Amino acid sequence: VGKKREGGRNDEREGTLNQLLTEMDGFEETSGIVVIAATNNIDVMDAALLRAGRFDRRIFVELPTASEREAILQKYLRHIPNDLSIAEIAKMTVGFNGASLAALVNEAALLCMRQNEIQVKAEHFIAVKDKVMFGKKKIAMLSDEQRRYQVRYQAGKVFAATWFDLPYEKITLTNDSITPPTAEPQLRHEIEAHIRVHLAGIAASHLRFGEHASNASHDLGVAKELAHAMVYEYGMGSTIQPSAEDEAKLTDRLYREMSALLERHEKILAKFETILDEYEHISKALAKATMNEIL
């Protein structure tokens, strides 16, 4: 009897769920109900859930800026005795979200206890930074020197994306949302502009430091893919007949041109660095206004 009752309840729940899913498009029987969900991997969601009228309103939440990270850290450190410049810890944690900041504070506090210290110090944060995990991906804490390189690198990309008027909303210290060239037909100068953007960070770093960091690998890979497509798929090399030499010459030429352009406009590049260093992001509207003001 018990099993029959349990089975009946399950059937009833399933029927109710099916009814709700059937009526989801119009919400006729559920007017006034709003369903909000969160995910960091929307690609694995069933396409049926994302159809128009269902969960098709998307709000992307950016990673917190330095001031926002400082506020989050203050909240988590509120009841933890500390001898910290919270602003300095916030500055070091570029790319951290709220969960990873909470984990960082907990690890630092645990280390403080194990060492029989009274207050959590910056040394505790630095010591546990490699243990902080977000999912299975390790979060990198930037040193002052790494941050300077990253600011310069992203400033170069801001300059190029703004100069060539490519579509983007904003560029931050940790990512950018420059729309790749997808429209057909793609013109040669449009593809070349995208390649220049992906080479701009490397060029800007070399102008300032004489070298660039390993995180340029993604941009360099995209630039090579676009150059390869131009030569081998679109016949946009120096001749119609494709060759590896032609592909290399194309990439090198665009890099030299981007480097020369950045060198001529160092003043604008330096201003972008200042903005990125302080706010950790810059919108296209602000970048254009800044560029027009200096030109």
C-alpha positions as CSV (number, residue, x, y, z in Angstrom):
1,V,0.0,0.0,0.0
2,G,2.8,2.3,0.9
3,K,4.5,1.7,-2.4
4,K,1.3,2.4,-4.3
5,R,0.8,5.7,-2.4
6,E,4.4,6.8,-3.1
7,G,4.0,5.9,-6.8
8,G,0.7,7.9,-6.9
9,R,2.4,11.0,-5.5
10,N,5.2,10.7,-8.1
11,D,2.7,10.4,-10.9
12,E,0.9,13.4,-9.6
13,R,4.1,15.5,-9.4
14,E,5.2,14.4,-12.9
15,G,1.8,15.4,-14.2
16,T,2.0,18.8,-12.6
17,L,5.5,19.4,-14.0
18,N,4.4,18.4,-17.5
19,Q,1.5,20.7,-17.3
20,L,3.7,23.6,-16.3
21,L,6.2,22.9,-19.1
22,T,3.4,22.6,-21.6
23,E,2.0,26.0,-20.5
24,M,5.4,27.7,-20.1
25,D,5.2,29.6,-23.4
26,G,2.2,31.7,-22.3
27,F,2.3,31.3,-18.5
28,E,-1.5,31.1,-18.7
29,E,-1.9,29.2,-15.5
30,T,1.2,30.7,-13.8
31,S,0.7,34.4,-14.4
32,G,2.9,36.6,-12.1
33,I,5.6,33.9,-11.7
34,V,9.1,34.8,-12.7
35,V,11.8,32.1,-12.8
36,I,15.4,33.2,-12.4
37,A,18.3,30.8,-12.7
38,A,22.1,31.2,-12.9
39,T,24.8,29.2,-14.7
40,N,28.4,29.6,-15.7
41,N,28.1,27.2,-18.6
42,I,25.1,28.0,-20.7
43,D,26.4,25.9,-23.6
44,V,25.3,22.6,-21.9
45,M,21.7,23.7,-21.4
46,D,19.0,22.0,-23.4
47,A,18.1,24.1,-26.4
48,A,14.4,23.6,-25.5
49,L,14.8,25.7,-22.4
50,L,16.2,28.6,-24.3
51,R,13.4,28.9,-26.9
52,A,11.6,32.2,-27.2
53,G,9.0,32.6,-24.4
54,R,11.0,30.4,-22.0
55,F,14.3,31.2,-20.5
56,D,15.3,33.6,-23.3
57,R,16.1,36.7,-21.3
58,R,19.8,36.6,-20.4
59,I,21.7,38.9,-18.2
60,F,25.5,38.4,-18.2
61,V,27.2,39.2,-14.9
62,E,30.7,40.5,-15.2
63,L,33.5,39.8,-12.8
64,P,33.8,42.4,-10.0
65,T,36.0,45.4,-10.5
66,A,38.6,46.4,-7.9
67,S,36.2,48.6,-5.9
68,E,33.6,45.8,-6.0
69,R,36.2,43.2,-4.9
70,E,37.2,45.5,-2.0
71,A,33.5,45.7,-0.9
72,I,33.2,41.9,-1.1
73,L,36.4,41.4,0.9
74,Q,35.3,43.8,3.5
75,K,32.1,41.8,4.0
76,Y,34.0,38.5,4.4
77,L,36.6,40.0,6.7
78,R,34.1,41.8,8.8
79,H,34.4,39.3,11.7
80,I,38.0,38.3,11.1
81,P,40.8,40.2,12.9
82,N,43.2,41.4,10.3
83,D,46.1,43.8,9.7
84,L,45.4,44.4,6.0
85,S,45.1,47.0,3.3
86,I,42.0,45.5,1.8
87,A,42.4,47.7,-1.2
88,E,45.8,46.1,-1.9
89,I,44.3,42.6,-1.6
90,A,41.5,43.7,-4.0
91,K,44.1,45.0,-6.5
92,M,45.9,41.7,-6.5
93,T,42.8,39.6,-7.1
94,V,42.1,40.5,-10.7
95,G,39.8,37.8,-12.2
96,F,38.3,36.6,-8.9
97,N,34.6,36.4,-8.4
98,G,32.7,36.5,-5.1
99,A,33.0,32.7,-4.5
100,S,36.8,32.7,-5.1
101,L,37.2,35.7,-2.9
102,A,35.4,33.9,-0.1
103,A,37.6,30.9,-0.5
104,L,40.7,33.0,-0.5
105,V,39.6,34.7,2.8
106,N,38.8,31.3,4.4
107,E,42.2,29.8,3.4
108,A,44.1,32.8,4.7
109,A,42.2,32.7,8.0
110,L,42.9,29.0,8.4
111,L,46.6,29.5,7.7
112,C,46.6,32.3,10.3
113,M,45.1,30.0,12.9
114,R,47.5,27.2,12.1
115,Q,50.4,29.5,12.6
116,N,48.9,30.7,15.9
117,E,48.7,34.3,14.6
118,I,46.3,36.8,16.1
119,Q,45.5,38.7,12.9
120,V,45.3,37.8,9.2
121,K,48.0,39.5,7.2
122,A,48.8,40.0,3.5
123,E,51.4,37.3,3.8
124,H,48.7,34.7,4.6
125,F,46.8,35.7,1.4
126,I,50.0,35.4,-0.7
127,A,50.9,32.0,0.8
128,V,47.5,30.4,0.0
129,K,46.8,31.9,-3.4
130,D,47.8,28.8,-5.2
131,K,45.3,26.7,-3.2
132,V,42.4,28.8,-4.2
133,M,40.3,27.0,-6.7
134,F,37.1,27.9,-8.6
135,G,35.6,24.7,-9.8
136,K,38.6,22.9,-11.3
137,K,40.3,26.0,-12.6
138,K,43.0,27.6,-10.6
139,I,42.7,31.4,-10.2
140,A,45.8,33.3,-10.8
141,M,46.7,36.2,-8.4
142,L,48.6,38.9,-10.3
143,S,51.7,40.3,-8.8
144,D,52.4,44.0,-9.2
145,E,54.7,43.3,-12.2
146,Q,52.2,41.0,-13.9
147,R,49.4,43.5,-13.4
148,R,51.5,46.2,-15.1
149,Y,52.0,43.9,-18.1
150,Q,48.3,43.0,-18.2
151,V,47.3,46.7,-18.1
152,R,49.7,47.5,-20.9
153,Y,48.5,44.5,-22.9
154,Q,44.8,45.3,-22.7
155,A,45.5,49.0,-23.3
156,G,46.9,48.0,-26.7
157,K,43.8,46.0,-27.5
158,V,41.6,48.9,-26.5
159,F,43.5,51.2,-28.8
160,A,43.3,48.9,-31.8
161,A,39.6,48.0,-31.3
162,T,38.7,51.6,-31.0
163,W,40.9,52.9,-33.8
164,F,39.5,50.4,-36.2
165,D,36.0,50.8,-34.8
166,L,35.3,47.2,-34.1
167,P,32.2,46.2,-32.2
168,Y,32.7,45.8,-28.5
169,E,30.9,47.0,-25.3
170,K,33.8,47.1,-22.9
171,I,37.3,45.7,-22.4
172,T,38.5,44.7,-18.9
173,L,41.8,43.6,-17.5
174,T,40.8,39.9,-17.8
175,N,38.7,39.7,-20.9
176,D,37.2,41.5,-23.9
177,S,34.1,40.9,-26.0
178,I,35.2,41.9,-29.4
179,T,32.8,40.4,-32.0
180,P,34.8,38.1,-34.4
181,P,34.4,38.7,-38.2
182,T,31.4,36.5,-39.1
183,A,29.4,38.5,-41.6
184,E,29.6,37.3,-45.3
185,P,31.2,38.5,-47.4
186,Q,34.2,39.5,-45.3
187,L,36.4,42.2,-46.8
188,R,40.1,42.1,-46.6
189,H,40.5,45.3,-44.6
190,E,37.9,44.1,-42.1
191,I,39.7,40.8,-41.4
192,E,43.1,42.6,-41.2
193,A,41.6,45.0,-38.6
194,H,40.7,42.0,-36.4
195,I,44.2,40.5,-36.8
196,R,45.7,43.8,-35.8
197,V,43.6,43.9,-32.6
198,H,44.8,40.4,-31.6
199,L,48.4,41.5,-32.2
200,A,48.0,44.9,-30.5
201,G,48.6,43.7,-27.0
202,I,51.8,41.9,-27.9
203,A,53.0,45.0,-29.8
204,A,52.1,47.4,-26.9
205,S,54.0,45.2,-24.5
206,H,57.1,45.1,-26.6
207,L,57.1,48.9,-27.0
208,R,57.1,49.3,-23.2
209,F,58.8,46.2,-21.8
210,G,60.6,44.6,-24.7
211,E,58.7,41.4,-24.1
212,H,55.2,40.0,-23.6
213,A,53.6,37.4,-21.3
214,S,52.5,33.9,-22.1
215,N,48.8,34.8,-21.8
216,A,49.1,36.2,-25.3
217,S,48.8,32.7,-26.7
218,H,45.1,32.9,-27.3
219,D,45.2,36.2,-29.2
220,L,48.2,35.0,-31.2
221,G,46.3,31.8,-32.1
222,V,43.3,33.7,-33.3
223,A,45.5,36.0,-35.4
224,K,47.2,33.0,-37.0
225,E,43.8,31.4,-37.7
226,L,42.5,34.5,-39.4
227,A,45.7,35.0,-41.4
228,H,45.6,31.3,-42.5
229,A,42.0,31.7,-43.7
230,M,42.9,34.8,-45.6
231,V,45.7,33.1,-47.5
232,Y,44.4,29.5,-47.9
233,E,40.6,30.0,-48.1
234,Y,39.9,33.5,-49.3
235,G,42.8,34.0,-51.7
236,M,43.8,37.3,-50.0
237,G,47.6,36.7,-50.0
238,S,50.1,38.4,-52.3
239,T,49.0,35.8,-54.9
240,I,46.0,33.6,-55.4
241,Q,48.2,30.5,-54.8
242,P,48.5,30.0,-51.0
243,S,51.8,29.4,-49.3
244,A,53.1,29.3,-45.7
245,E,55.6,32.0,-46.5
246,D,52.8,34.3,-47.7
247,E,50.9,33.6,-44.4
248,A,53.9,34.5,-42.3
249,K,54.6,37.7,-44.3
250,L,51.0,38.8,-43.9
251,T,51.1,38.3,-40.1
252,D,54.5,40.0,-39.8
253,R,53.3,43.0,-41.9
254,L,50.2,43.6,-39.8
255,Y,52.2,43.3,-36.6
256,R,54.8,45.9,-37.8
257,E,52.0,48.2,-38.9
258,M,50.2,47.9,-35.5
259,S,53.4,48.5,-33.6
260,A,54.2,51.6,-35.6
261,L,50.6,52.9,-35.1
262,L,50.8,52.4,-31.3
263,E,54.2,54.1,-31.2
264,R,52.9,57.2,-32.9
265,H,50.0,57.4,-30.4
266,E,51.8,56.5,-27.1
267,K,49.9,59.3,-25.4
268,I,46.6,57.7,-26.1
269,L,47.9,54.3,-25.1
270,A,49.2,55.7,-21.8
271,K,45.8,57.2,-21.0
272,F,44.1,53.9,-21.6
273,E,46.6,52.3,-19.2
274,T,45.7,54.8,-16.5
275,I,42.0,54.2,-16.9
276,L,42.4,50.4,-16.9
277,D,44.7,50.5,-13.9
278,E,42.2,52.5,-11.9
279,Y,38.9,51.0,-13.0
280,E,39.9,47.7,-14.5
281,H,37.6,48.2,-17.4
282,I,36.9,50.7,-20.2
283,S,33.8,51.1,-22.4
284,K,34.0,51.8,-26.1
285,A,32.2,55.1,-25.5
286,L,34.8,56.2,-23.0
287,A,37.7,54.9,-25.2
288,K,36.4,56.9,-28.2
289,A,35.9,60.0,-26.2
290,T,39.4,59.7,-24.7
291,M,40.9,59.1,-28.2
292,N,39.1,62.1,-29.7
293,E,40.1,64.3,-26.9
294,I,43.8,63.6,-27.4
295,L,43.9,63.5,-31.2
